[in-house]
Amino acid sequence: MTQRTRRRVVVTGATGFIGSRVAELLLQNPAAWHVRAVARRPPEALIAAGAEWFRADLAAPDTLHDVCDGADALLHLASRVGGDADMCTAVNTHGTARLMAEATRSGVPRVTQLSTAAVYGPGPHRGPEVGDVEPSPVSAASATRLAGERAALDAGAVVLRPGLVLGAGDRWVVPALAELLRAVPGRWDAGRGLLSVVAVEDLARLITATLDAPGLTGPSVHHASHPRPVRSGALLDALAGHGILPGAPDQDLSWPGCLERLAASGSRVSRRQFELLAQDNWFGSERVWHLAGLPYDPDPLHPIEAWAPWYRAHVRTTAPAGH
């Protein structure tokens, strides 16, 4: 196929936490990429930067007709992570299936879907590669995103499963940590839990790399976190060191004791969310960076300093969403 000098990329979730970074990154190179931002309402900032708006709603699959016409690539970065099971099914399962059908009908040669490592369900998970452990989702959001993965893979997609995504715009991870510190003050299981994390900027680079990297072709699934896991205690200490969270009390709490305190606190954070943030949940992610041909910062917590002003302004007033 003869490639146009300027390729058209369809981006769902272009106004979200991760999708906005990806859209902005592509729009920085207008000679190479034409961005078609799929959204329910006009994404004014993206339109001002040169994006095309395609009005659609994944919860209403009929609105997706022709969304991929003339496209060279589809980056499906939208998902429902909260709400009831019916809404998650409408967006993550049915919406994704219709979107992938449109990509197949339009002959889109490059398709990428953003999923989540939460599809693996209860841990502990200690460094498995893709294929070493079967997904076993426990929440409606994760179960329906896994169903969406199947439709994406049938369309030849590259599926990325990141762990905890950190950065300005994070409405779940750090807000949930803040609430957990209020509900269960102390060092959870001595802060030993190892976690897969990734900076939103790095994840955006990885997603855009799937548009060109010869080694990242579908159908395939990849873990998409920083290759080096971090301990929960180290993450809390780094956030406290930049004034984002208060320091955790110097009290080591056993895991059963943590769960007892969580149950008694009336916290909005669920036991499942607590497990994701405090117990071993890390996944082998070195391979995807090699295939993408991308470098990464040796210290996964180094970018926290740059995010600190945003977190300090938002973390205490933001309720954690579901996961």
N, C-alpha and C positions, 0 to 999 in steps of 0.2 A: 504494500500500500504506500502510495506517495504521501508523505507527511506535509501538511501545511507548515509554513514558517511559524505561524501563530496557532497554537492548539487550543481548542475549547474544552474546558474542564467544568463539569457539573459538580457543584459542592452542596450537599445537604448539610443542615446544621451550621450554616455559614455564619450565623449570628451567635452561636453558642461559645462556651468556654474554649473548646479545642478548635472547633470549626472556624471561628473568627481568626485565630492565629494562622491557620492554614490559608484562608482566603487572603489575608493581609500579606502573607509571604508570597503567594502567587502574584498578587497585584503589584508587588515591587518590581516585577519583570514583565511589563505589559507587552514587550516585543515578543515574548515567548508564550504567554498564557492569556487567554480570554476566559474570565471567570463568570459562570452562570450560577448565581446564588439562588438556591431554592429556599423560599421562606413564605410564611403566611402574610407577612406585612413587609413593606419596602425596607430593605436594609440600607438606610440613608447613607451611613458612612461608607459602606462598600460601593454603593452606586456612585457617590462622589469621587471615589478612588478609581472608578472605571468598570465596575462589575455590572453585569446584566442581571436583572431580577426576573425570576420565574416564579410566579405566584402559585403555590401548591401547599398541601397539608398532608403529611404522611398518614394522619388519622382518617383522611378521606381519599382513599386510593384512586378514585376516578379523576382527581385533580392532577394526577401525575402523567396523564396522557401527553405524549410528545416531549416529555421533559429531557430526554436524552437525544433528541433528533439533532444530527450534525455534530455530536460530541465525540471527542477523541479519548475522553477519560471520564470516569465517574468516581468521585470520592464521597462515599456515603458515611457521614460523620454525625448524623442525627440519631437520637434514640430517646426513649422515655425511660427515666430512671426512678420515677416516683409515680404515685397514683395507684389506682386499683388495677386488678388483673385484666379487666376488659380494655382499659385504655392502653396498657402495655402491649396487649395482643394486637390491638388496632394499629399501633404505630410500629412496634418492633418486629412483629410477625407479618401481618397482612400488608402493611405499608412497605416494608422491605421487599416482600415477595413481588408486589406490583412494580416497585422501582426496578428490581432486577429483571423482571420480564420486559420492561421498557428498554433497559440497557441491551438485553439480548436481541430484541426486535430491531433496535437501531444499529446493531453491530458495533457496539462500543468495545474497542480493543483492550482497554485498561480499566479495571474495576478494583476498587479498594473499599473494604468495609471496616469501620472501627467497632470492635467489640470490647470485651472486658475479661480480665482474668477471674472475675467473680463467677464466671460460668462454672468454675471447678468446684464450687461449693465448699463445704466444711473442710478445714485443714486438720492437722498442720500440713503445709506444702513446703517442702525443703529442696528447692532447686530442680524440679522436674523439667525436662524438655517437652516440647509438644509431642504428644503420643505416649508419654510415660504414664499419664494419669487421665482417666476418662472424666469428662465434664459431668457434674452432678449438681446443677443449680438448685438453690432452695428458695429464692425469691421470684416473684412474678417477673420483675424486671430482667433478672439474669436468665430465667428460663425462656422468655420470649426473645431475648437477644441471641441466645443460642439457636433458637428456631430460625431467626433471621440469618444467622451464619450459614445455615444449610442452603437457603435460597441463594445467598451470595456465592457460595462455593459452586453451586450448580451453574451460576453465570460466569464462572472462571475467575472469581475474585481472589485478591490477596486479603486475608483477614488478619487484623492486628489485635492482640489481646494485651493491653497495658494493665499494670497494677494501679497503684495510687498515683493520680496525676496532681501535681502541685504547681502553683503559680498564681499570679494575679488573675482573679476571676473564679478561683476555686470556691465553690459554695458548699462543698461536702467535707473534704478530708480535714482541713484545719478547724473549721467550725465544729465538727464532730469531736475532734480532740479536745477543743476548749470545753465543750459540754461534759465530756467524760472526766476531765480533770476536776470539774465542779462536783460531779456525781460520785466519782471514785478517786479522791485525792490520794496520791501516792505513786509509787513506781510499780506499774502493773507487771506481775510476774518478774519482778526485778529489772524490767526494761529489756529483757533478753530477746523478745520476739524479733525475728528478721523479716523485713518487709521489702517488697518490690515497689520502688517509686520511680517516677520519671517527671522531669520538668516539662511543662506544657510546651515550651519553646522547642525542646528536643523532640518531643513527640510530633510536633508540627513538621519539623525537618524530616523526620522519618516517614511521615505520611506523604509528603511531597516527593520524597525519593522513590516511592513506589510508582511514580509516573514514568520514570526513566531507567531505574536500576535494572540491568539485564538479569541479575540473580534473583530479583523479587518479582516473580511471575506467578500467576494463579493457574488452577486453584491451589491455594496453600494457606496454612495457618502459622502465625508466628507470635511468640511472646514479644512484647514491645515496651519493656521497662529498661531502666539503667541496668547494665550488667552486674553492678555491685549492689547487693541488698544492704539496707541500713537497719540498725537496731531501733526498736521503738523508743527506747530511752535516749538514744543519740538524736533522734528526730525531735523529741520533746525538748531536749537540752538546746538544740540549735534554734528552735522557735523561741524558746525563752531567752536565749542569748541576744536575739534581735528585738526583744520587747514585744513579741507577737502574742505569746502566752505567758502566764505566770510560771515560775519554776515549780516543778512537781515536788511535793513534800518529800523529804528524805526518809521515806518509809516504804520498804519493800513489801508488797502485798502478794500473797499466793493467788493463783488463778481462781480457785474456788472462792477465796475471800473477795476477789474482785467481782465475781458474778453475784455474790450475795449482796454486796454494796450496790451494784447496779440495779438489782431487782428492787431493793428497798428505796432507791432514790426517786423513782418515778420519772427517770430520764426518758427523753424522746429517742435516744440512741438505743437501738435494739441490741440484743446479745450477739446476733449475727454480725452487725456492724462493728461491735466491740472486738469480736474475734478477728475481723479483717484488719483492724488497726493495732492490735496488741499481740497477736500470736504469730507463729511462723507462717508467712504467706509470701513466699518468694519463688520466682520461676526463672529458669535459665533463659537469658535474653541476649547473650553475646552474639549468637549466630545472625540475628536480623541486622545488627549494625555492620557486621562483616559483609553480608549480602548487599546492603545498601551502600557500602563504601563510605560510611560516615564516621568521623571521629566523635568522641564524647568526652565531657569533663571527667577526669578521674574521680572527683568528689561529687556524689549525687546531691549533697546538701549545699554545695557552694552557691547556687543561685538564690538561696533564701534571702541573702542580704538585699538583692535587687527587688525582691517581692515584698520586703518588710513594710514599706509605707502603705501599700494597698491592703495587706493583711491587717495592719494596725488600725486602719480606718474601717474595716468591714467585718472582721471576724467575730466581734462580740455582739453584733446585731443581726447576724445571719443564722437562721435555723438550718440545721443539716437536712438535706434531702434524703430520700430513700436510696437504697442501693441493693 
